């Protein structure tokens, strides 16, 4: 597309979802309630892990880090989701759009690395129980969590900076937030090689982390089947089930959008699938880690007893 016949845009318009005027208020209210629940649920997990001595283990430390990440991850896109749900097409400046793009992908890639770290933690706990506490000490926990954040924010620099350097002639972003593929469709120049770089960078990170997770769980399965009793096998599986559920939701939907067939993006289904990893997964995490975890249930019970005791005996 020639640049001489086009005026470069300074503002984008987020299209959001196609919703009739009568459905906009209930759609906004539903999304807002789900967002507030997501914030409250993840904050509750952070506070619970911080205050309950029974949850002072590496596994729950990483779960609290994941909950902290989810607070920011969901908050990077939900404000524009809420605005477009209520008002329809909404303007957003280039600067704000590219900041949202970078923060969203930084946090998403950080979650990829963090889920891999959590799988490593489960592997060491089940397959190397005698050396687990020595290998996964407090310093190692902080190092692994910090490395996940640094790797995530560093990895996102390439796709975000390349997208920000493109000249844009069109305005309407066919999404409810600024994402790579919808923005590239608005560029004045051919973005074929940009798309290839995005697929390579994001695809390699997603695929390599997923392969590591699968390899670690392969080792876990092998070790679990060697356990002598059904009760011990059930306990080992229960400590991994929540993590496997989150990995399946997050990696499955993200892989479809960023690495999957182009027809999904061309037909506009990408923004619906994006809801799964950008909104639904953070929403479900507190439910998954509380309803399916005996230790967390016990911690909630102890916290309830403490609160009840303080209320009845001020």
Legacy VTK file of the C-alpha trace (Angstrom):
# vtk DataFile Version 3.0
C-alpha trace
ASCII
DATASET POLYDATA
POINTS 314 float
0.000 0.000 0.000
1.568 3.296 -0.973
2.222 5.834 1.756
1.795 8.907 -0.441
-1.984 8.506 -0.733
-2.653 8.051 2.983
-2.762 10.208 6.089
-1.156 8.609 9.107
-3.616 8.274 11.952
-2.922 9.575 15.457
-5.886 7.896 17.163
-7.361 4.420 16.995
-10.969 3.356 17.484
-11.544 0.167 19.460
-14.530 -1.601 17.904
-15.236 -3.950 20.814
-18.011 -6.521 20.501
-21.121 -6.002 18.392
-23.846 -5.463 21.012
-27.306 -3.961 20.568
-28.064 -0.757 22.489
-30.531 -2.506 24.782
-27.943 -5.122 25.784
-25.088 -2.688 26.470
-26.025 -1.896 30.129
-26.416 -5.568 31.189
-23.250 -6.527 29.270
-21.342 -3.741 31.026
-22.767 -4.703 34.434
-21.936 -8.375 33.944
-18.375 -7.636 32.844
-17.885 -5.191 35.727
-19.159 -7.698 38.305
-16.894 -10.415 36.874
-13.933 -7.994 36.959
-14.581 -7.025 40.584
-14.918 -10.696 41.527
-11.616 -11.420 39.772
-9.861 -8.664 41.724
-11.422 -9.736 45.023
-10.707 -13.432 44.468
-7.060 -12.983 43.563
-6.509 -10.465 46.373
-8.066 -12.961 48.778
-5.600 -15.664 47.722
-2.656 -13.277 48.175
-3.816 -12.276 51.673
-4.596 -15.882 52.621
-1.155 -17.156 51.591
0.525 -14.231 53.334
-1.322 -14.633 56.643
-1.816 -18.398 57.033
1.210 -20.358 58.250
-0.199 -23.559 56.772
0.256 -22.130 53.281
3.881 -21.051 53.716
5.193 -23.485 51.111
6.777 -22.850 47.703
3.654 -24.028 45.855
1.444 -21.437 47.537
4.086 -18.746 47.176
3.973 -19.243 43.399
0.159 -19.332 43.458
0.171 -15.964 45.251
2.603 -14.591 42.658
0.274 -15.834 39.915
-2.679 -14.140 41.632
-0.704 -10.887 41.865
0.085 -11.154 38.160
-3.564 -11.833 37.314
-4.614 -8.608 39.068
-2.542 -6.593 36.605
-3.137 -8.872 33.626
-6.917 -8.594 33.737
-6.689 -4.869 34.529
-4.653 -4.227 31.371
-7.625 -4.991 29.091
-10.881 -4.890 31.086
-11.125 -1.050 31.244
-11.326 -0.864 27.446
-13.671 -3.892 27.410
-15.998 -2.079 29.811
-15.846 1.182 27.870
-16.581 -0.421 24.505
-19.349 -2.559 26.044
-21.131 0.549 27.301
-20.319 3.126 24.616
-19.500 1.106 21.512
-16.551 2.228 19.391
-14.133 4.081 21.659
-11.131 6.269 20.745
-7.695 5.496 22.156
-4.477 7.384 21.500
-1.529 5.666 19.853
0.612 6.080 22.976
-1.978 4.517 25.300
-2.663 1.771 22.743
0.985 0.751 22.472
1.467 0.879 26.252
-1.535 -1.420 26.628
-0.102 -3.725 23.946
3.272 -3.959 25.678
1.923 -4.388 29.216
-0.623 -6.994 28.136
1.921 -9.123 26.279
4.564 -8.658 28.984
2.177 -9.989 31.612
0.953 -12.762 29.307
4.490 -13.965 28.571
5.344 -13.666 32.268
2.430 -16.005 32.991
3.841 -18.481 30.443
7.152 -18.570 32.300
5.495 -18.607 35.727
3.283 -21.581 34.861
6.454 -23.386 33.778
8.105 -22.542 37.112
5.051 -23.855 38.957
5.293 -27.128 37.028
8.969 -27.363 38.027
7.969 -26.851 41.656
5.467 -29.725 41.460
8.044 -31.933 39.741
10.638 -31.378 42.465
8.064 -31.881 45.231
6.860 -35.218 43.848
9.942 -36.618 42.098
12.676 -35.251 44.414
10.933 -35.091 47.816
14.104 -35.598 49.883
15.876 -32.677 48.212
12.794 -30.503 47.606
13.179 -28.024 50.458
16.900 -27.636 49.821
16.353 -27.023 46.099
13.288 -24.806 46.504
14.374 -22.548 49.342
13.155 -18.994 49.786
16.005 -17.558 47.726
15.310 -19.991 44.877
11.617 -19.089 44.963
12.356 -15.367 44.694
14.905 -15.957 41.951
12.540 -18.078 39.847
9.609 -15.671 40.287
11.816 -12.670 39.466
13.293 -14.435 36.439
9.786 -15.117 35.108
8.863 -11.422 35.370
12.113 -10.232 33.772
11.872 -12.771 30.947
8.239 -11.848 30.262
8.795 -8.097 30.092
11.964 -8.540 28.031
10.382 -10.945 25.526
7.476 -8.584 24.846
9.826 -5.789 23.735
10.318 -7.283 20.262
6.681 -7.604 19.116
5.576 -4.416 20.885
8.390 -2.228 19.498
7.965 -3.588 15.955
4.231 -2.890 16.070
4.757 0.615 17.430
7.183 1.410 14.591
4.620 0.718 11.854
2.898 3.590 9.997
-0.889 3.415 10.362
-3.439 4.627 7.808
-6.629 3.043 9.167
-8.258 3.691 12.522
-10.694 0.984 13.574
-9.179 -1.847 15.634
-11.403 -4.934 15.326
-10.917 -5.840 18.985
-11.719 -4.596 22.468
-8.053 -3.894 23.255
-4.869 -3.196 21.308
-3.448 -6.527 20.151
-0.862 -7.470 17.533
-2.921 -8.922 14.702
-5.760 -6.347 14.734
-3.219 -3.488 14.737
-1.204 -4.923 11.857
-4.320 -4.889 9.678
-4.349 -1.080 9.956
-0.762 -0.536 8.776
0.052 1.296 5.532
2.821 -1.160 4.659
3.072 -4.887 4.149
3.305 -6.590 7.539
4.008 -10.127 6.355
7.466 -10.347 7.884
6.215 -8.705 11.093
3.622 -11.459 11.409
6.306 -14.104 10.892
8.464 -12.563 13.639
5.491 -12.442 16.022
4.664 -16.083 15.375
8.298 -17.094 15.854
8.828 -15.084 19.067
5.498 -15.785 20.754
5.214 -19.277 19.254
8.668 -20.339 20.430
8.071 -18.992 23.938
4.639 -20.612 24.238
5.662 -23.895 22.654
8.956 -24.271 24.531
7.343 -23.523 27.896
4.475 -25.876 27.131
6.875 -28.657 26.100
8.823 -28.204 29.341
5.567 -28.366 31.318
4.510 -31.525 29.476
7.938 -33.070 30.057
7.801 -32.264 33.772
4.310 -33.714 34.087
5.480 -36.783 32.209
8.062 -37.256 34.960
5.397 -36.598 37.601
3.061 -39.218 36.123
5.889 -41.756 36.030
6.726 -41.079 39.686
3.083 -41.092 40.825
2.332 -44.474 39.282
5.253 -45.891 41.270
3.720 -44.790 44.602
2.635 -47.774 46.721
-0.902 -46.741 47.725
-3.933 -45.312 45.961
-4.250 -42.633 48.658
-0.741 -41.318 48.053
-1.346 -41.296 44.302
-4.610 -39.396 44.763
-2.886 -36.828 46.987
-0.113 -36.307 44.434
-2.636 -35.849 41.620
-4.701 -33.398 43.683
-1.733 -31.061 44.142
-1.326 -30.871 40.343
-4.921 -30.827 39.109
-5.495 -27.105 39.646
-2.290 -26.178 37.839
-3.083 -28.491 34.914
-6.534 -26.890 34.561
-5.072 -23.365 34.438
-2.347 -24.426 31.982
-4.938 -25.998 29.673
-7.161 -22.895 29.667
-4.339 -20.401 29.238
-2.081 -22.151 26.753
-4.923 -23.626 24.713
-6.676 -20.325 24.023
-3.465 -18.285 23.616
-1.985 -20.782 21.176
-5.140 -20.710 19.017
-5.063 -16.896 18.760
-1.331 -16.295 18.225
-0.067 -19.482 16.595
-3.210 -21.103 15.240
-4.684 -20.925 11.719
-5.152 -17.404 10.239
-8.824 -18.119 9.462
-9.624 -17.723 13.170
-8.237 -14.184 13.189
-9.715 -13.316 9.803
-13.226 -14.253 10.919
-12.978 -12.145 14.076
-13.180 -15.090 16.457
-9.831 -14.105 17.982
-11.352 -11.488 20.273
-13.860 -14.015 21.628
-11.110 -16.566 22.257
-8.955 -13.786 23.742
-11.567 -13.421 26.477
-10.602 -16.896 27.707
-6.942 -16.170 28.493
-7.266 -12.432 29.217
-10.431 -12.467 31.350
-11.933 -15.915 31.979
-8.700 -17.547 33.208
-7.942 -14.799 35.791
-11.623 -14.979 36.794
-11.516 -18.756 37.301
-8.111 -18.984 39.000
-9.374 -18.154 42.517
-12.231 -20.653 42.077
-9.919 -23.387 40.755
-7.352 -22.921 43.528
-9.918 -22.752 46.357
-12.657 -25.212 45.436
-10.218 -27.918 44.320
-7.608 -27.514 47.063
-7.972 -29.038 50.518
-5.180 -26.935 52.086
-6.768 -23.693 50.907
-10.157 -24.807 52.206
-8.581 -25.486 55.603
-6.862 -22.079 55.535
-10.200 -20.407 54.738
-11.787 -22.270 57.646
-9.016 -21.135 60.021
-9.326 -17.550 58.796
-13.098 -17.653 59.287
-12.629 -18.903 62.837
-10.161 -16.093 63.579
-12.538 -13.470 62.221
-15.474 -14.975 64.119
-13.427 -15.031 67.329
-12.417 -11.382 66.953
-16.005 -10.338 66.246
-17.444 -12.217 69.229
-14.538 -11.348 71.558
-13.395 -7.806 70.679
LINES 1 315
314 0 1 2 3 4 5 6 7 8 9 10 11 12 13 14 15 16 17 18 19 20 21 22 23 24 25 26 27 28 29 30 31 32 33 34 35 36 37 38 39 40 41 42 43 44 45 46 47 48 49 50 51 52 53 54 55 56 57 58 59 60 61 62 63 64 65 66 67 68 69 70 71 72 73 74 75 76 77 78 79 80 81 82 83 84 85 86 87 88 89 90 91 92 93 94 95 96 97 98 99 100 101 102 103 104 105 106 107 108 109 110 111 112 113 114 115 116 117 118 119 120 121 122 123 124 125 126 127 128 129 130 131 132 133 134 135 136 137 138 139 140 141 142 143 144 145 146 147 148 149 150 151 152 153 154 155 156 157 158 159 160 161 162 163 164 165 166 167 168 169 170 171 172 173 174 175 176 177 178 179 180 181 182 183 184 185 186 187 188 189 190 191 192 193 194 195 196 197 198 199 200 201 202 203 204 205 206 207 208 209 210 211 212 213 214 215 216 217 218 219 220 221 222 223 224 225 226 227 228 229 230 231 232 233 234 235 236 237 238 239 240 241 242 243 244 245 246 247 248 249 250 251 252 253 254 255 256 257 258 259 260 261 262 263 264 265 266 267 268 269 270 271 272 273 274 275 276 277 278 279 280 281 282 283 284 285 286 287 288 289 290 291 292 293 294 295 296 297 298 299 300 301 302 303 304 305 306 307 308 309 310 311 312 313
